[in-house]
Amino acid sequence: MEKRICEICKKATEDNLLTVGEHEAVCWDCATKMAIEITDERGEACRLCTWCEDLFPESEVREEVDLGHLCRTCIEAIHSRGETLTLRY
């Protein structure tokens, strides 16, 4: 696989590069740190889970009224602790 250079950290990677804001070639680590208008190479929007701080396709993240965007795993973890969430639809 061909290595590509991240526009932010300038490191070579074999991973797929993402579009973040005006940057069209951003590695996963830099995109996670930036977490602004992130889209993958297929054009699908991505969001940062505010609990685990991992990046997920927008279709896999739900918005909670007080906590922000949460992935399914974190939603399940919060529920398993007996806490209730108010998810937006």
GUGUBA-734445 format. One record per residue: x, y, z of N, C-alpha, C in turn; residue in one letter. Coordinates in Angstrom, 3 decimals, always signed. Layout:
residues N
rec n_xx->X	n_yy->Y	n_zz->Z	ca_xx->X	ca_yy->Y	ca_zz->Z	c_xx->X	c_yy->Y	c_zz->Z	torlo->A
...
//
This chain:
residues 89
rec n_xx->+0.840	n_yy->-1.182	n_zz->+0.000	ca_xx->+0.000	ca_yy->+0.000	ca_zz->+0.000	c_xx->+0.887	c_yy->+1.250	c_zz->+0.000	torlo->M
rec n_xx->+0.454	n_yy->+2.247	n_zz->-0.698	ca_xx->+1.210	ca_yy->+3.484	ca_zz->-0.827	c_xx->+1.100	c_yy->+4.338	c_zz->+0.437	torlo->E
rec n_xx->+2.234	n_yy->+4.893	n_zz->+0.874	ca_xx->+2.219	ca_yy->+5.784	ca_zz->+2.038	c_xx->+1.857	c_yy->+7.192	c_zz->+1.589	torlo->K
rec n_xx->+1.080	n_yy->+7.865	n_zz->+2.418	ca_xx->+0.682	ca_yy->+9.245	ca_zz->+2.147	c_xx->+1.107	c_yy->+10.110	c_zz->+3.329	torlo->R
rec n_xx->+1.199	n_yy->+11.396	n_zz->+3.105	ca_xx->+1.664	ca_yy->+12.333	ca_zz->+4.125	c_xx->+0.491	c_yy->+13.137	c_zz->+4.685	torlo->I
rec n_xx->+0.400	n_yy->+13.201	n_zz->+5.997	ca_xx->-0.622	ca_yy->+14.009	ca_zz->+6.674	c_xx->-0.248	c_yy->+15.489	c_zz->+6.547	torlo->C
rec n_xx->-1.218	n_yy->+16.328	n_zz->+6.186	ca_xx->-0.974	ca_yy->+17.766	ca_zz->+6.043	c_xx->-0.673	c_yy->+18.442	c_zz->+7.380	torlo->E
rec n_xx->-1.130	n_yy->+17.854	n_zz->+8.476	ca_xx->-0.968	ca_yy->+18.487	ca_zz->+9.780	c_xx->+0.362	c_yy->+18.106	c_zz->+10.432	torlo->I
rec n_xx->+0.578	n_yy->+16.800	n_zz->+10.681	ca_xx->+1.778	ca_yy->+16.353	ca_zz->+11.393	c_xx->+2.937	c_yy->+16.011	c_zz->+10.462	torlo->C
rec n_xx->+2.655	n_yy->+15.939	n_zz->+9.157	ca_xx->+3.652	ca_yy->+15.647	ca_zz->+8.118	c_xx->+4.236	c_yy->+14.237	c_zz->+8.220	torlo->K
rec n_xx->+3.548	n_yy->+13.330	n_zz->+8.934	ca_xx->+4.019	ca_yy->+11.947	ca_zz->+9.046	c_xx->+3.435	c_yy->+11.108	c_zz->+7.920	torlo->K
rec n_xx->+4.219	n_yy->+10.124	n_zz->+7.470	ca_xx->+3.757	ca_yy->+9.199	ca_zz->+6.444	c_xx->+2.878	c_yy->+8.127	c_zz->+7.082	torlo->A
rec n_xx->+1.801	n_yy->+7.745	n_zz->+6.402	ca_xx->+0.896	ca_yy->+6.721	ca_zz->+6.909	c_xx->+0.342	c_yy->+5.901	c_zz->+5.757	torlo->T
rec n_xx->+0.029	n_yy->+4.649	n_zz->+6.048	ca_xx->-0.637	ca_yy->+3.810	ca_zz->+5.058	c_xx->-2.143	c_yy->+3.857	c_zz->+5.251	torlo->E
rec n_xx->-2.598	n_yy->+4.469	n_zz->+6.350	ca_xx->-4.028	ca_yy->+4.584	ca_zz->+6.636	c_xx->-4.697	c_yy->+5.530	c_zz->+5.648	torlo->D
rec n_xx->-6.021	n_yy->+5.421	n_zz->+5.553	ca_xx->-6.781	ca_yy->+6.362	ca_zz->+4.742	c_xx->-6.698	c_yy->+7.740	c_zz->+5.371	torlo->N
rec n_xx->-6.548	n_yy->+8.755	n_zz->+4.562	ca_xx->-6.512	ca_yy->+10.121	ca_zz->+5.068	c_xx->-7.916	c_yy->+10.702	c_zz->+5.033	torlo->L
rec n_xx->-8.194	n_yy->+11.617	n_zz->+5.956	ca_xx->-9.515	ca_yy->+12.217	ca_zz->+6.102	c_xx->-9.487	c_yy->+13.679	c_zz->+5.683	torlo->L
rec n_xx->-10.663	n_yy->+14.228	n_zz->+5.428	ca_xx->-10.810	ca_yy->+15.652	ca_zz->+5.158	c_xx->-11.300	c_yy->+16.319	c_zz->+6.434	torlo->T
rec n_xx->-10.551	n_yy->+17.321	n_zz->+6.896	ca_xx->-10.916	ca_yy->+18.052	ca_zz->+8.110	c_xx->-10.896	c_yy->+19.532	c_zz->+7.765	torlo->V
rec n_xx->-12.097	n_yy->+20.143	n_zz->+7.756	ca_xx->-12.182	ca_yy->+21.545	ca_zz->+7.383	c_xx->-11.626	c_yy->+21.751	c_zz->+5.989	torlo->G
rec n_xx->-10.615	n_yy->+22.584	n_zz->+5.869	ca_xx->-10.010	ca_yy->+22.874	ca_zz->+4.568	c_xx->-8.884	c_yy->+21.908	c_zz->+4.215	torlo->E
rec n_xx->-8.489	n_yy->+21.046	n_zz->+5.139	ca_xx->-7.410	ca_yy->+20.085	ca_zz->+4.911	c_xx->-7.979	c_yy->+18.810	c_zz->+4.302	torlo->H
rec n_xx->-7.395	n_yy->+18.371	n_zz->+3.191	ca_xx->-7.916	ca_yy->+17.201	ca_zz->+2.488	c_xx->-7.152	c_yy->+15.916	c_zz->+2.786	torlo->E
rec n_xx->-6.038	n_yy->+15.998	n_zz->+3.484	ca_xx->-5.230	ca_yy->+14.811	ca_zz->+3.762	c_xx->-4.742	c_yy->+14.853	c_zz->+5.211	torlo->A
rec n_xx->-5.582	n_yy->+14.370	n_zz->+6.115	ca_xx->-5.282	ca_yy->+14.408	ca_zz->+7.545	c_xx->-5.327	c_yy->+12.992	c_zz->+8.104	torlo->V
rec n_xx->-4.297	n_yy->+12.603	n_zz->+8.867	ca_xx->-4.280	ca_yy->+11.262	ca_zz->+9.457	c_xx->-5.329	c_yy->+11.176	c_zz->+10.569	torlo->C
rec n_xx->-5.651	n_yy->+9.944	n_zz->+10.938	ca_xx->-6.684	ca_yy->+9.680	ca_zz->+11.947	c_xx->-6.366	c_yy->+10.371	c_zz->+13.271	torlo->W
rec n_xx->-5.108	n_yy->+10.307	n_zz->+13.729	ca_xx->-4.729	ca_yy->+10.905	ca_zz->+15.011	c_xx->-4.935	c_yy->+12.421	c_zz->+15.003	torlo->D
rec n_xx->-4.500	n_yy->+13.079	n_zz->+13.946	ca_xx->-4.669	ca_yy->+14.537	ca_zz->+13.856	c_xx->-6.145	c_yy->+14.904	c_zz->+13.738	torlo->C
rec n_xx->-6.901	n_yy->+14.137	n_zz->+12.956	ca_xx->-8.332	ca_yy->+14.407	ca_zz->+12.802	c_xx->-9.050	c_yy->+14.271	c_zz->+14.127	torlo->A
rec n_xx->-8.684	n_yy->+13.266	n_zz->+14.915	ca_xx->-9.297	ca_yy->+13.065	ca_zz->+16.227	c_xx->-9.031	c_yy->+14.271	c_zz->+17.124	torlo->T
rec n_xx->-7.814	n_yy->+14.794	n_zz->+17.072	ca_xx->-7.465	ca_yy->+15.960	ca_zz->+17.892	c_xx->-8.217	c_yy->+17.206	c_zz->+17.435	torlo->K
rec n_xx->-8.386	n_yy->+17.364	n_zz->+16.138	ca_xx->-9.049	ca_yy->+18.555	ca_zz->+15.600	c_xx->-10.562	c_yy->+18.478	c_zz->+15.770	torlo->M
rec n_xx->-11.148	n_yy->+17.325	n_zz->+15.415	ca_xx->-12.584	ca_yy->+17.057	ca_zz->+15.590	c_xx->-13.498	c_yy->+18.180	c_zz->+15.100	torlo->A
rec n_xx->-13.185	n_yy->+18.729	n_zz->+13.947	ca_xx->-13.993	ca_yy->+19.790	ca_zz->+13.371	c_xx->-14.367	c_yy->+19.407	c_zz->+11.944	torlo->I
rec n_xx->-15.638	n_yy->+19.344	n_zz->+11.636	ca_xx->-16.096	ca_yy->+19.064	ca_zz->+10.276	c_xx->-15.295	c_yy->+17.958	c_zz->+9.601	torlo->E
rec n_xx->-15.257	n_yy->+16.807	n_zz->+10.217	ca_xx->-14.449	ca_yy->+15.704	ca_zz->+9.719	c_xx->-15.263	c_yy->+14.861	c_zz->+8.747	torlo->I
rec n_xx->-14.677	n_yy->+14.576	n_zz->+7.596	ca_xx->-15.298	ca_yy->+13.648	ca_zz->+6.651	c_xx->-14.247	c_yy->+12.635	c_zz->+6.235	torlo->T
rec n_xx->-14.676	n_yy->+11.385	n_zz->+6.020	ca_xx->-13.735	ca_yy->+10.377	ca_zz->+5.556	c_xx->-13.629	c_yy->+10.454	c_zz->+4.033	torlo->D
rec n_xx->-12.833	n_yy->+9.574	n_zz->+3.448	ca_xx->-12.596	ca_yy->+9.651	ca_zz->+2.001	c_xx->-13.827	c_yy->+9.338	c_zz->+1.171	torlo->E
rec n_xx->-14.846	n_yy->+8.713	n_zz->+1.775	ca_xx->-16.106	ca_yy->+8.455	ca_zz->+1.071	c_xx->-17.056	c_yy->+9.644	c_zz->+1.201	torlo->R
rec n_xx->-16.642	n_yy->+10.668	n_zz->+1.932	ca_xx->-17.471	ca_yy->+11.854	ca_zz->+2.102	c_xx->-18.437	c_yy->+11.762	c_zz->+3.270	torlo->G
rec n_xx->-18.344	n_yy->+10.684	n_zz->+4.066	ca_xx->-19.237	ca_yy->+10.535	ca_zz->+5.214	c_xx->-18.720	c_yy->+11.373	c_zz->+6.382	torlo->E
rec n_xx->-19.608	n_yy->+12.125	n_zz->+6.995	ca_xx->-19.239	ca_yy->+12.958	ca_zz->+8.136	c_xx->-18.891	c_yy->+12.079	c_zz->+9.332	torlo->A
rec n_xx->-17.932	n_yy->+12.523	n_zz->+10.120	ca_xx->-17.518	ca_yy->+11.808	ca_zz->+11.329	c_xx->-17.637	c_yy->+12.741	c_zz->+12.526	torlo->C
rec n_xx->-17.801	n_yy->+12.145	n_zz->+13.699	ca_xx->-17.899	ca_yy->+12.909	ca_zz->+14.947	c_xx->-17.028	c_yy->+12.271	c_zz->+16.009	torlo->R
rec n_xx->-16.593	n_yy->+13.085	n_zz->+16.931	ca_xx->-15.802	ca_yy->+12.636	ca_zz->+18.066	c_xx->-16.740	c_yy->+12.318	c_zz->+19.225	torlo->L
rec n_xx->-16.618	n_yy->+11.129	n_zz->+19.800	ca_xx->-17.397	ca_yy->+10.786	ca_zz->+20.989	c_xx->-16.809	c_yy->+11.574	c_zz->+22.158	torlo->C
rec n_xx->-17.637	n_yy->+12.309	n_zz->+22.867	ca_xx->-17.137	ca_yy->+13.152	ca_zz->+23.947	c_xx->-16.702	c_yy->+12.356	c_zz->+25.173	torlo->T
rec n_xx->-17.109	n_yy->+11.099	n_zz->+25.248	ca_xx->-16.727	ca_yy->+10.266	ca_zz->+26.406	c_xx->-15.416	c_yy->+9.542	c_zz->+26.177	torlo->W
rec n_xx->-15.328	n_yy->+8.778	n_zz->+25.101	ca_xx->-14.112	ca_yy->+7.982	ca_zz->+24.856	c_xx->-13.114	c_yy->+8.711	c_zz->+23.958	torlo->C
rec n_xx->-13.540	n_yy->+9.813	n_zz->+23.356	ca_xx->-12.713	ca_yy->+10.651	ca_zz->+22.491	c_xx->-12.205	c_yy->+9.927	c_zz->+21.251	torlo->E
rec n_xx->-12.973	n_yy->+8.928	n_zz->+20.777	ca_xx->-12.657	ca_yy->+8.269	ca_zz->+19.517	c_xx->-13.536	c_yy->+8.852	c_zz->+18.421	torlo->D
rec n_xx->-13.089	n_yy->+8.701	n_zz->+17.190	ca_xx->-13.791	ca_yy->+9.233	ca_zz->+16.039	c_xx->-14.647	c_yy->+8.140	c_zz->+15.408	torlo->L
rec n_xx->-15.924	n_yy->+8.460	n_zz->+15.106	ca_xx->-16.866	ca_yy->+7.508	ca_zz->+14.533	c_xx->-17.617	c_yy->+8.156	c_zz->+13.380	torlo->F
rec n_xx->-18.075	n_yy->+7.342	n_zz->+12.415	ca_xx->-18.971	ca_yy->+7.888	ca_zz->+11.397	c_xx->-20.192	c_yy->+8.494	c_zz->+12.089	torlo->P
rec n_xx->-20.680	n_yy->+9.571	n_zz->+11.557	ca_xx->-21.796	ca_yy->+10.291	ca_zz->+12.182	c_xx->-23.014	c_yy->+9.386	c_zz->+12.405	torlo->E
rec n_xx->-23.196	n_yy->+8.392	n_zz->+11.535	ca_xx->-24.327	ca_yy->+7.484	ca_zz->+11.656	c_xx->-24.229	c_yy->+6.586	c_zz->+12.889	torlo->S
rec n_xx->-23.048	n_yy->+6.482	n_zz->+13.495	ca_xx->-22.850	ca_yy->+5.630	ca_zz->+14.665	c_xx->-22.800	c_yy->+6.415	c_zz->+15.968	torlo->E
rec n_xx->-23.076	n_yy->+7.701	n_zz->+15.919	ca_xx->-22.999	ca_yy->+8.565	ca_zz->+17.105	c_xx->-24.356	c_yy->+9.211	c_zz->+17.345	torlo->V
rec n_xx->-24.739	n_yy->+9.290	n_zz->+18.610	ca_xx->-26.000	ca_yy->+9.948	ca_zz->+18.987	c_xx->-25.677	c_yy->+11.169	c_zz->+19.842	torlo->R
rec n_xx->-26.541	n_yy->+12.170	n_zz->+19.782	ca_xx->-26.335	ca_yy->+13.373	ca_zz->+20.577	c_xx->-27.157	c_yy->+13.292	c_zz->+21.858	torlo->E
rec n_xx->-26.477	n_yy->+13.464	n_zz->+22.987	ca_xx->-27.128	ca_yy->+13.494	ca_zz->+24.287	c_xx->-27.219	c_yy->+14.949	c_zz->+24.713	torlo->E
rec n_xx->-28.340	n_yy->+15.321	n_zz->+25.347	ca_xx->-28.611	ca_yy->+16.722	ca_zz->+25.671	c_xx->-27.485	c_yy->+17.371	c_zz->+26.472	torlo->V
rec n_xx->-26.992	n_yy->+16.705	n_zz->+27.509	ca_xx->-25.973	ca_yy->+17.302	ca_zz->+28.380	c_xx->-24.536	c_yy->+16.899	c_zz->+28.041	torlo->D
rec n_xx->-24.356	n_yy->+15.694	n_zz->+27.510	ca_xx->-23.007	ca_yy->+15.172	ca_zz->+27.313	c_xx->-22.446	c_yy->+15.363	c_zz->+25.905	torlo->L
rec n_xx->-23.283	n_yy->+15.734	n_zz->+24.965	ca_xx->-22.812	ca_yy->+15.897	ca_zz->+23.595	c_xx->-22.920	c_yy->+14.608	c_zz->+22.808	torlo->G
rec n_xx->-22.014	n_yy->+14.373	n_zz->+21.868	ca_xx->-22.068	ca_yy->+13.207	ca_zz->+20.992	c_xx->-21.444	c_yy->+11.986	c_zz->+21.662	torlo->H
rec n_xx->-22.173	n_yy->+10.863	n_zz->+21.612	ca_xx->-21.719	ca_yy->+9.623	ca_zz->+22.247	c_xx->-21.821	c_yy->+8.458	c_zz->+21.269	torlo->L
rec n_xx->-20.835	n_yy->+7.566	n_zz->+21.319	ca_xx->-20.887	ca_yy->+6.355	ca_zz->+20.506	c_xx->-21.764	c_yy->+5.319	c_zz->+21.218	torlo->C
rec n_xx->-22.122	n_yy->+4.279	n_zz->+20.503	ca_xx->-22.992	ca_yy->+3.237	ca_zz->+21.068	c_xx->-22.377	c_yy->+2.569	c_zz->+22.292	torlo->R
rec n_xx->-21.083	n_yy->+2.305	n_zz->+22.240	ca_xx->-20.412	ca_yy->+1.646	ca_zz->+23.364	c_xx->-20.497	c_yy->+2.491	c_zz->+24.621	torlo->T
rec n_xx->-20.278	n_yy->+3.790	n_zz->+24.500	ca_xx->-20.346	ca_yy->+4.673	ca_zz->+25.659	c_xx->-21.783	c_yy->+4.816	c_zz->+26.160	torlo->C
rec n_xx->-22.747	n_yy->+4.852	n_zz->+25.239	ca_xx->-24.151	ca_yy->+4.912	ca_zz->+25.640	c_xx->-24.496	c_yy->+3.682	c_zz->+26.480	torlo->I
rec n_xx->-24.071	n_yy->+2.511	n_zz->+26.016	ca_xx->-24.329	ca_yy->+1.275	ca_zz->+26.752	c_xx->-23.627	c_yy->+1.281	c_zz->+28.107	torlo->E
rec n_xx->-22.406	n_yy->+1.788	n_zz->+28.158	ca_xx->-21.657	ca_yy->+1.847	ca_zz->+29.414	c_xx->-22.350	c_yy->+2.769	c_zz->+30.425	torlo->A
rec n_xx->-22.833	n_yy->+3.895	n_zz->+29.957	ca_xx->-23.522	ca_yy->+4.833	ca_zz->+30.847	c_xx->-24.824	c_yy->+4.204	c_zz->+31.360	torlo->I
rec n_xx->-25.561	n_yy->+3.544	n_zz->+30.479	ca_xx->-26.796	ca_yy->+2.854	ca_zz->+30.890	c_xx->-26.497	c_yy->+1.747	c_zz->+31.900	torlo->H
rec n_xx->-25.389	n_yy->+1.017	n_zz->+31.701	ca_xx->-25.056	ca_yy->-0.089	ca_zz->+32.604	c_xx->-24.737	c_yy->+0.404	c_zz->+34.016	torlo->S
rec n_xx->-24.377	n_yy->+1.673	n_zz->+34.142	ca_xx->-24.125	ca_yy->+2.268	ca_zz->+35.459	c_xx->-25.404	c_yy->+2.752	c_zz->+36.119	torlo->R
rec n_xx->-26.532	n_yy->+2.556	n_zz->+35.435	ca_xx->-27.824	ca_yy->+2.960	ca_zz->+35.985	c_xx->-28.193	c_yy->+4.397	c_zz->+35.713	torlo->G
rec n_xx->-27.418	n_yy->+5.076	n_zz->+34.905	ca_xx->-27.696	ca_yy->+6.478	ca_zz->+34.593	c_xx->-28.645	c_yy->+6.562	c_zz->+33.400	torlo->E
rec n_xx->-29.421	n_yy->+7.623	n_zz->+33.353	ca_xx->-30.328	ca_yy->+7.822	ca_zz->+32.231	c_xx->-29.759	c_yy->+8.899	c_zz->+31.302	torlo->T
rec n_xx->-30.071	n_yy->+8.755	n_zz->+30.038	ca_xx->-29.615	ca_yy->+9.708	ca_zz->+29.026	c_xx->-30.826	c_yy->+10.257	c_zz->+28.295	torlo->L
rec n_xx->-30.698	n_yy->+11.498	n_zz->+27.863	ca_xx->-31.719	ca_yy->+12.100	ca_zz->+27.020	c_xx->-31.107	c_yy->+12.292	c_zz->+25.650	torlo->T
rec n_xx->-31.437	n_yy->+11.371	n_zz->+24.742	ca_xx->-30.855	ca_yy->+11.398	ca_zz->+23.407	c_xx->-31.748	c_yy->+12.170	c_zz->+22.451	torlo->L
rec n_xx->-31.126	n_yy->+12.980	n_zz->+21.614	ca_xx->-31.857	ca_yy->+13.741	ca_zz->+20.601	c_xx->-32.033	c_yy->+12.869	c_zz->+19.366	torlo->R
rec n_xx->-33.131	n_yy->+13.057	n_zz->+18.681	ca_xx->-33.393	ca_yy->+12.296	ca_zz->+17.458	c_xx->-33.325	c_yy->+13.180	c_zz->+16.258	torlo->Y
//
